[in-house]
Amino acid sequence: QVRLVESGGGLVQPGGSLSLSCEASGSIISIRSMGWYRQAPGNQRELVAVIPTGGSTNYTDSVKGRFTISRDNAKNTVYLQMNNAKPEDTAVYFCNAEVRPYTFSSTYFTFWGRGTQVTVSS
């Protein structure tokens, strides 16, 4: 099985910075894309940023210029650097990864972490 564990959430003041990380572990042959999503109370889960293997990153418009997604393939870890945080960034942040877990199959499956709370407030 594959497990994704997020860390780094917490309380940050408006204009401040916070760094999230998410490590994938378990039965991993390869990882295709990794990404961050968020869900605020009463809202649907939305894409924040995604980083494919060897491809260009993609961000939702509301975080462009403020958030940076990166990954360390050797550590199976994806990061989200949040700068100039705004109250509307308050949400539970989830990471996901498209993982190939079996050597006998080329199929990729999507796995999710349990989420980490980010609160932007003074």
C-alpha positions as CSV (number, residue, x, y, z in Angstrom):
1,Q,0.0,0.0,0.0
2,V,1.0,3.6,-0.5
3,R,0.9,6.2,2.3
4,L,1.1,10.0,1.9
5,V,1.7,12.1,5.1
6,E,1.5,15.9,5.1
7,S,3.2,18.1,7.6
8,G,3.9,21.8,8.2
9,G,0.4,23.1,8.6
10,G,-0.5,25.6,11.3
11,L,-1.4,29.2,12.0
12,V,0.2,32.0,10.0
13,Q,-0.6,35.7,10.0
14,P,-1.7,37.5,6.8
15,G,1.3,38.2,4.7
16,G,3.3,35.5,6.4
17,S,4.8,32.3,5.0
18,L,4.3,28.7,5.6
19,S,5.9,25.6,4.2
20,L,4.1,22.3,3.7
21,S,5.6,18.9,2.8
22,C,4.2,15.5,1.9
23,E,6.2,12.3,1.8
24,A,5.0,9.2,-0.1
25,S,6.0,5.8,1.2
26,G,5.2,2.2,0.8
27,S,5.0,0.2,-2.4
28,I,6.3,2.7,-5.0
29,I,7.7,1.8,-8.3
30,S,7.4,5.3,-9.7
31,I,5.4,8.5,-9.2
32,R,4.0,10.5,-12.0
33,S,2.4,13.7,-10.9
34,M,2.2,15.1,-7.3
35,G,-0.1,17.9,-6.2
36,W,-1.7,19.9,-3.5
37,Y,-5.4,20.5,-3.1
38,R,-7.3,22.3,-0.4
39,Q,-10.8,22.3,1.0
40,A,-12.3,25.2,3.0
41,P,-15.4,24.6,5.1
42,G,-18.5,24.5,2.9
43,N,-16.5,24.4,-0.3
44,Q,-15.4,21.6,-2.6
45,R,-11.9,20.4,-2.8
46,E,-9.9,22.5,-5.3
47,L,-6.6,22.1,-7.0
48,V,-3.9,24.4,-5.6
49,A,-0.8,23.3,-7.6
50,V,0.5,20.3,-9.5
51,I,3.9,19.2,-10.6
52,P,4.3,16.4,-13.0
53,T,7.5,14.4,-13.5
54,G,9.7,16.4,-15.7
55,G,6.9,18.7,-16.7
56,S,5.9,22.3,-16.0
57,T,4.0,23.2,-12.9
58,N,0.5,24.4,-12.8
59,Y,-1.2,26.7,-10.3
60,T,-4.7,27.9,-9.6
61,D,-5.0,31.6,-10.4
62,S,-5.5,32.7,-6.8
63,V,-2.1,31.5,-5.7
64,K,0.0,32.3,-8.7
65,G,3.0,34.4,-7.7
66,R,2.6,33.5,-4.0
67,F,2.9,29.7,-3.8
68,T,5.6,27.5,-5.2
69,I,5.4,23.8,-5.6
70,S,8.5,21.6,-5.8
71,R,9.4,18.0,-5.4
72,D,12.3,15.8,-4.4
73,N,12.1,12.6,-6.5
74,A,14.8,10.9,-4.5
75,K,12.7,11.4,-1.3
76,N,9.3,10.9,-2.9
77,T,8.3,14.2,-1.4
78,V,6.4,17.2,-2.6
79,Y,6.6,20.7,-1.1
80,L,4.4,23.8,-1.1
81,Q,5.9,27.1,-0.1
82,M,3.2,29.6,0.7
83,N,4.2,33.2,0.8
84,N,2.1,36.3,1.3
85,A,-0.6,34.2,2.9
86,K,-4.2,35.5,2.8
87,P,-7.2,34.7,5.0
88,E,-8.9,33.0,2.0
89,D,-6.0,30.5,1.9
90,T,-7.4,29.0,5.1
91,A,-8.3,25.4,4.4
92,V,-7.3,21.8,4.9
93,Y,-4.5,21.1,2.5
94,F,-4.2,17.6,0.9
95,C,-1.5,16.2,-1.2
96,N,-1.9,13.5,-3.8
97,A,0.3,11.5,-6.0
98,E,-0.2,9.3,-9.0
99,V,1.8,6.2,-8.1
100,R,2.7,3.0,-9.9
101,P,2.7,0.5,-7.0
102,Y,3.2,-2.8,-8.8
103,T,6.1,-4.1,-11.0
104,F,3.8,-6.4,-12.9
105,S,1.5,-3.5,-14.0
106,S,2.1,-0.2,-15.6
107,T,-1.2,1.2,-14.1
108,Y,-0.9,4.3,-11.9
109,F,-3.3,4.9,-9.0
110,T,-4.1,8.2,-7.2
111,F,-3.4,8.3,-3.5
112,W,-4.3,11.0,-1.0
113,G,-3.0,12.2,2.3
114,R,-5.2,12.9,5.3
115,G,-4.7,16.6,5.1
116,T,-3.1,19.4,7.2
117,Q,-4.9,22.5,8.5
118,V,-3.7,25.9,7.4
119,T,-5.2,28.9,9.1
120,V,-4.4,32.4,8.0
121,S,-5.5,34.8,10.7
122,S,-4.2,37.7,12.8
